[in-house]
């Protein structure tokens, strides 16, 4: 047993001396012990085979030690590894898989820290607004599950977190629009059985029946598509002026938020063609087409990261702070302001999207990212 492991075990059992406690703090503060600490945390989880049994005050003390001593060094270009902090909080508080940052019964503030008191904001539950063909709007979170009345004869069913079209008596061309506000996601089953998962602050316009020679929808924001194959009716997703994705049957993700500098189409399976005014590009599974104005570039993609939002996760890999903050804005319905310009900081790791904002901001705090939360304005002050 290594000396570090011995001190760590003593800390869990609260059997160390004051001198050993001080030495453990010094070792934790050294980055070369990160991997061993993660292994030790994994061992603790494996031994319990259930939630880790630690008194709340003891868990708080241990977490405070880690948060207080293991600060990131200030650099012009920093990478903040969220997974490491996730490991600490999970193993000490909940005993679930170490890689995820989950919430405890209370927010634990490191002793001696100058943490700001923050107004907590919870992510919202699934909801959406349905705009019918006649222009009337239906707030889906205010309805009980069942049929949605409309003037076109379309058969529309509302289920928990989903809206499903299954044909009907309509003959004239008519369109509905499904929109999600910030902090909401929703699932849509189109008239042909194709499925769409709509991310926060997004909208999709679609016909209530695919009666023509092709299936066309219009997307703003982000969505994941699982398209039913129909060789005689190709599927197209329009994302802006002269930009679209063409597909027969496939699974793909489209990120076309207007506040992002580029539009990204990522293919998980099947085949799609990304089209701009002057370019066409066919994707293979695992590839991503990134479009900036009319230019398209092809690159390999981490598909699990791209679709993490659909699985209820934030997932970052060397992701710049502005991209991270854009996601937080859309999910927590906040506005991010950079008081002194956008800092050159990058993030890596996973977080569950059901966390309250206070737990996400804790990662900024322990990483020496300075901020103030005033109402729903998050001001990055460094």
PEBEL-V841157 format. One record per pair of residues at least 6 apart in sequence whose ideal C-beta (glycine too) atoms are under 7 Angstrom apart, sorted by the first residue. I is the first residue (numbers start at 1). J is the second residue. Records with the same first field share a line. If there is no record, write none. Layout:
I=J / J
This chain:
2=36
4=27 / 33 / 36
5=40
7=16 / 20 / 23 / 24 / 27
8=24 / 40
10=16 / 20
11=24 / 62
14=58
16=24
25=65 / 69
27=33
28=37 / 65 / 66 / 69 / 70
29=69 / 70
34=84
38=87 / 98
41=87 / 91 / 98
42=98
44=52 / 91
45=91 / 95 / 98
48=95
50=95
51=94 / 95
52=91 / 95
54=92
56=105
59=92 / 93
60=108
62=92
63=88 / 89 / 92 / 93 / 108
64=108 / 110 / 111
66=88
67=110 / 366
68=110 / 111 / 112 / 113
71=366 / 368
72=78 / 80 / 367 / 368
74=368
76=344
77=344
78=345 / 346
79=318 / 346 / 348
80=345 / 346 / 347 / 363 / 367
81=348 / 349
82=101 / 347 / 348 / 349 / 350 / 351 / 363
83=99 / 348 / 349 / 350
85=101 / 363 / 366
86=98 / 99 / 100 / 101 / 349 / 350
87=98 / 99
89=101 / 102
90=96 / 97 / 98 / 100 / 102
91=98
93=104
94=102 / 104
96=102
99=350
100=350 / 352
101=351 / 352 / 355 / 359
102=352
103=355 / 356 / 359
107=358 / 359 / 362
109=115
115=365
116=372
118=358 / 361 / 373
119=373
120=356 / 357 / 358
121=332 / 334 / 356 / 357
122=356
123=183 / 331 / 332 / 353 / 354
124=183 / 184
126=161 / 184 / 185 / 186
127=140 / 141 / 184
128=140 / 178 / 179 / 180 / 184 / 186
129=137 / 139 / 140 / 179
130=137 / 138 / 140 / 163 / 176 / 178
131=137 / 176 / 177 / 179
132=138 / 150 / 176
133=152 / 174 / 175 / 176 / 208
134=151
138=148
140=158 / 163
143=158
145=158 / 159 / 160
146=158
147=156 / 157
148=156 / 158
150=156
152=170 / 174 / 208
153=168 / 169 / 170
154=165 / 168 / 170 / 208
155=165 / 166 / 167 / 168
156=163 / 165
157=164 / 166
161=186 / 187
162=187 / 189
163=178 / 188
164=189
165=189 / 190 / 191 / 208
167=191 / 209
170=208 / 209
173=207
174=207 / 208
175=205 / 206 / 207
176=206 / 208
177=203 / 205
178=186 / 188 / 198 / 203 / 204
179=203
180=186 / 198 / 200 / 201 / 202
181=201
182=200 / 201 / 330 / 333
183=200 / 331 / 332 / 333
184=200
185=197 / 198 / 199 / 200
186=198
187=195 / 197
188=196 / 198 / 204
189=195
190=196 / 206
191=208 / 209 / 210
192=210 / 215 / 228 / 230
193=228
194=225 / 226 / 227 / 228 / 235
195=226
196=204 / 223 / 225
197=223 / 224 / 310
198=204 / 223
199=221 / 222 / 223 / 309
200=330 / 331
201=221 / 330
202=220 / 221 / 222 / 223
203=220 / 221
204=217 / 218 / 219 / 223
205=217 / 218
206=217
210=233
213=233
214=233 / 234 / 236
215=233 / 235
216=236 / 238
217=237
218=238
219=237 / 239 / 254 / 256
220=256
221=256 / 257
222=254 / 255 / 256 / 257
223=254
224=253 / 307 / 310
225=237 / 251 / 252
226=251
227=235 / 247 / 249 / 250
228=249
229=248 / 249
231=248
234=246 / 248
235=247 / 248
236=244 / 245 / 246
237=244 / 245 / 254
238=244
239=254 / 256 / 263
240=256
242=276 / 277
243=263 / 276 / 291
244=275
245=254 / 265 / 272 / 274
246=272 / 273 / 275
247=270 / 272
249=270
250=267 / 269 / 270 / 271 / 272
251=268 / 269 / 270
252=265 / 266 / 267 / 268 / 272
253=266 / 306 / 307
254=265
255=263 / 264
256=263
259=326
260=326
261=292
262=290 / 291 / 292
263=291
264=288 / 290
265=272 / 274 / 283 / 288 / 289
266=288 / 301 / 303 / 306
267=283 / 284 / 285 / 287
268=285 / 303
269=285
271=282 / 283
272=283
273=280 / 281 / 282
274=281 / 283 / 289 / 291 / 296
276=291 / 294 / 296
277=294
278=294
279=294 / 296
281=289 / 296 / 298
283=289
286=300 / 301 / 303
287=298 / 300 / 301
288=299 / 301
289=296 / 298
290=297 / 299
302=317
304=315
305=315 / 317
308=314 / 315
312=352 / 353 / 354
313=350 / 351 / 352 / 353
314=327 / 350 / 351 / 353
315=350
316=324 / 347 / 348 / 349
317=348
318=346 / 348
319=346 / 347
320=346
321=342 / 343 / 345 / 347
322=342
324=347
325=336
328=334 / 336 / 360
329=335 / 336
331=353
332=357
333=376
334=376 / 377 / 378
335=376 / 377
336=378 / 380
337=377 / 379 / 380
338=380
339=379 / 380 / 381
340=381 / 382
343=380 / 382
345=369
351=360
361=371 / 373
364=371
369=380 / 382
370=381 / 382
371=378 / 379 / 380 / 381
372=379 / 381
